[in-house]
Amino acid sequence: MIPDCDGAAITVAGLHKHFGRVYALRGIDLEVRQGEFFGLLGPNGAGKSTLINILAGLTRADAGRAAICGYDVRADYRQARRALGVVPQEVVFDPFFTVREVLALQAGYFGLKGAANRAWREELLTTLMLADKGDANMRTLSGGMKRRVLIAQALVHRPRVVILDEPTAGVDVELRASLWAFVRRLHAEGHTIVLTTHYLEEAEVLCDRIAIMRDGRIAALDSKEALLRRAVHKTLSVTTREPVAELPAPLQAKLHRRTGNTLEFVLQQGTDSIPEVLEALRLAGHVVIDIATEQASLEHVFLELTQRTA
């Protein structure tokens, strides 16, 4: 098991950051608990990468404080770096080294050497299905294999907290499944995982709590279940025996999409009633032969929150 942090895994208080006229972070307050699988979501330009770069020590905040396992990222930067591993969004690699050499260099940055660390590096290669590529030059690897090497680099020093910045962007289905199996194992072993992704179904399946960012602020921060309860609508699909030429005005206002004989309505939670919609169709002379409902997903909540705050 991974040793406990001294306090929360990540603590962010009153974080501000400007890049010229761009106000990237506008007073971010955030705490990620030990052992959490935490989702950090938001549209492009929301400030996620700026926040991650501050946590990793690549960017300095203008104001506020950030800490990893209780270690301030500026005042206690050595301890903070040892507690954190970051898998970047961009596939960056050194074309002059083999996979094993890259991992050995990464271990050297943390002063790690000896048989125990070599054994850990070999275990990472095996687990990430890179053992047969250990002596291959980085230039010869596929994009998916390079991304696996980035994950191995981030884990060389056995960090307590792992940030995954869009780890499955552009990878195939097989690799995505193997990456998530490995990440679930890390989480089960005690690592705190922070995930950013544009594949919201991944966050919905994996994350315990989720923060949604917009314009440098936290638009929402809650458990996944609580966020899903925030949804203000659900979808009702109705298939009629004959095509519907004209709908009553109240139903027309709720109509989202029409496909052949199927009508898709967006209903407001707590105000719109499915029986009322069906009764209105019956009174208009339409025979309903099938219905289906879909509760709001995290994607629906995400769009509602980000569009509302926009």
Summary of the structure (lengths in Angstrom):
residues: 310
radius of gyration: 24.0
end to end distance: 42.2
largest distance: 80.1
contacts: 960
relative contact order: 0.14
helix: 37%
strand: 29%
